[in-house]
Amino acid sequence: MNPTQVDAYLRRLGVQHPAWPTVEVLRELHLRHLQTVPFENLSVHLGEEIVLEEKRLLDKVVGAGRGGFCYELNGAFGVLLAALGFDVTLLAGRVYGEEGRLGIPYDHLALRVRTVDGGEWLADVGFGAHSHYPLAFGARGEQEDPGGTFRIVEAGPDAAGVRGGDGGAKKALKGGGDTADLDVVMGGRSQYRLETRPRVLDDFRAGAWWHSTSPASHFTQSLVCSRVTEEGGRITLSGRVFKVTAADGTREERELGTDEEVLGVYRERFGIELDAVPTVGNPERT
């Protein structure tokens, strides 16, 4: 990133240029990213190609004022953090689904971040409803966060999410490496399995392609646009249903009746300007 891009990114987050890459700066950037850059899969249904290149990610998140899903959000955030002096490593994860089964390889992208004042942190602004602040990477006890109670634990051989004792599949979960995998747990439920081997952005191309094209991907089956509110709650637009969740967990929802209402919510509550209302589908890409 050049200085102009860094300044534009920070303006979108509403923060000043930090003097040092400290943990407090990381915490502020993490929260502000969740509050200002929505988690959304609109590109999947608008026929927009997902390109995992730094310039294209910055063009979308900063230039076009859009959001994205994990590869785009954490990919762009990692570029910003590195430009600000943080030591950033990309990590691959596999999300737990139904019956504790793990998703595809390179199912999720998260960040391991080292700060100048010591410590390593798991930063993840691309998982939807998750921690508001980075989690201490090396801590194994409970970590309280406005988003819930979290733990990072070593993944045991019986917690691989693979049924039937398939040793070959379990070995594949390690990605061929010797380092131990970790489970990220929220409220007592495993969210995703995280490899600790460093990755590069290009490694996630196949995962992004699968999630944006496969009928088996939940991203092709539904529309979502969501962000954390300044009060600590969350707003979500799922198709035409607008949900407001307060910090205490109480929720209100209403169905939007007209296209003008839907476009207005995208514009006024998420900062996204659209010409037409996206609908669930998987349009052909040229």
ABEGO torsion letter per residue (X at the ends): XBAAAAAAAAAAAGBBBBABBBAAAAAAAAAAAAAABBBBAAAAAAGBBBBBBAAAAAAAAAAAGBBEBAAAAAAAAAAAAAAAGBBBBBBBBBBBBBGGBBBBBGABBBBBBBBAAEEBBBBBAAAEBBBABBBBAABABBBBBAAEBBBBBBBBAAAAGBBGGBAAAAAAAAGGBABBBBBBBBGGBBABBBBABBBBAAAAAAAAAAAAABAABAAAABBBBBBBBAAGBBBBBBEABBBBBBAAGBBBBBBBABAAAAAAAAAAAAGBBBABBBBBEBBBBX
